[in-house]
Amino acid sequence: MAKQKSKTPARKPAPKNVAAPVPKPAVHAAPAPVPVLPAVSVILPMYNSARYIKSCVQSVLNQTFGAFELICVDDGSTDDTVNIVMELAKQDGRIRLVRHARNSGAASEPRNTGIRLSRGKYIGFLDSDDMYTPTALAELVSVAEKWNADVVHTEQVYFPENQTIDVTPQTKFTTFSKETGGFAKEPVLETDNLAERVQMFCRGRLFGWVHNKLYRRDMLMERNIYFDKLLTSEDIVFYFKVMCTAPRVVRVPNIIYIYRHNPNSITRKMVSIEQSMHALTHLMIEGTKVMDDFMNGIEFFVKNPQFRQLPIDYIVQQHLIWTQRFYDKYSTVQLEPLVRKELSKYCGEHTAFFAYIYNTVHVYRQRLINNDKQIRELQAKVGGGA
């Protein structure tokens, strides 16, 4: 390629009898400091979290491990959440506040925003009504580095008995877990056999909480793993994808997360039966579709269709368990119009047929539950009489 001629005009000689300007000495400014990338990006989605957000953020700022950034993603709060975080950000430059123009309705979008903005080698997720223990990041990063882990999977969380916001050495805790099976007594490199991982996940041995774990950021980026737009249980679907693709998963006995039973959280707030039915039906139908689409792209599931049924069944079973509460409180006659309304969004002209199946399954489940209860009562009587 031919070089272009310079367009800079030739310098004209200085006019006679006019002193040439004395050049100013060059100013050698200090080079701009190279930004130090954080080791961990903690992603914190927020929505109307003013009651707990200060203690939540402080639990990160008080970490014994300081090389982190805290990405607070506000999802359209209308209370004082943003103002509280802004005040804390003035005092600590590790806080990055991002604001969505409107509420997305679930934690998926703010978490995805945090992932895209993250700069750390590792990513951690924290819910706005929960807290880290003071050594949480130090413990997780130490294990991740020692084991070259893509995921550090903790199995239990702390639950403050007295619901105190500020955790002190005097705070009394119980432990809580949704995992089944014996807990790890020391760091364990989990199997990389995908068939075994899928079975463990669907049996509750590798439960899909995302917040009490640490993830290698590059692993998520390379595999394009983000949260799907589900109204609930998006973390379960996210973690299933992680378990199917992460090469090195290390389970540890560490308990680093303080989980608050907040009755106003997305998963527990039953605003109305209509909204709850909508969220749970959305999970069953859209969640299974997301799972199925994901498995279509993995050769193992294509060649082993028996394993792709397990996660589908897992999602459907979760839906049936959660919606069973409605069948405990309302009659089928009361629920049938709501079921039809929800299923009509997905089933078209077959709505009546699927509504019948849906209600029949729940009635059958309720009979099984009642029979099991009666059997236990009879066993207790027989045992007591003996």
Number of C-alpha atoms within 10 A of each C-alpha: 3 4 5 6 6 7 6 6 6 7 6 6 7 10 8 7 6 7 8 10 7 6 6 6 6 6 6 6 6 6 6 6 6 6 6 9 14 18 18 26 27 26 27 25 26 24 25 17 23 20 14 18 25 19 20 22 24 15 20 25 20 13 17 14 17 15 16 23 23 26 24 27 24 23 24 18 18 13 13 14 21 25 11 15 19 15 11 17 17 10 9 12 10 19 21 17 16 17 17 14 10 11 16 15 15 19 26 22 21 26 23 18 19 25 24 11 14 21 19 21 17 24 24 22 22 26 20 25 24 22 26 28 18 19 16 21 25 15 17 24 21 12 19 21 10 8 17 15 21 23 26 28 28 27 25 21 22 21 19 18 12 9 15 12 18 13 18 9 5 6 13 14 15 10 14 14 14 14 18 14 11 8 15 14 10 11 16 15 14 15 13 15 10 16 15 12 18 19 15 17 22 18 16 14 18 24 21 25 21 19 22 24 24 26 26 20 21 15 18 19 12 8 12 10 17 22 20 19 17 22 22 23 24 22 20 18 24 19 21 21 21 21 20 19 17 18 16 17 22 23 22 22 15 20 19 24 22 25 22 21 13 14 10 12 15 16 15 11 11 14 10 9 13 14 12 20 21 17 18 24 22 20 24 22 16 17 25 20 13 17 19 16 11 15 19 13 10 12 9 15 18 13 10 11 11 9 18 19 14 16 21 19 14 17 20 18 13 15 20 18 11 13 17 15 11 16 17 12 10 10 11 17 9 12 17 15 12 17 22 19 15 20 21 16 10 14 14 10 9 11 18 16 11 17 21 13 12 16 18 13 13 19 17 11 16 16 12 12 12 12 12 12 12 12 12 12 12 12 12 12 11 10 9 8 7 6
